[in-house]
Amino acid sequence: MSIVISEIPPESDASDALTAELQAYNSAFLELELPWQWDAETFRRLRTLAAGTDCVSAYVERNQAHLLRVYDKSFLRDLILSTKARHCGLPIA
């Protein structure tokens, strides 16, 4: 009898982290009462367009530009990112 040990490929860990981050963004949107819901494809596209944590700015510029008439882009980004950090269990900068 042989025992087979299966390893989880590293891509799975990265995928799990991205899924958790996407859920944290969507939880932040819900908490802030923003009518936004990102799916995996939207999140992938935003990550390609924007470097690092600037996915929010890229999304606002492309899909919610009308908000920039009322709110400063950095204010919206920082508000969403700090709320997202709470949902991820990360320290708020």
Secondary structure as GFF3:
##gff-version 3
##sequence-region A 1 93
A	DSSP	alpha_helix	10	31	.	.	.	ID=ss1
A	DSSP	alpha_helix	40	49	.	.	.	ID=ss2
A	DSSP	alpha_helix	55	63	.	.	.	ID=ss3
A	DSSP	three_ten_helix	65	69	.	.	.	ID=ss4
A	DSSP	alpha_helix	73	88	.	.	.	ID=ss5
###
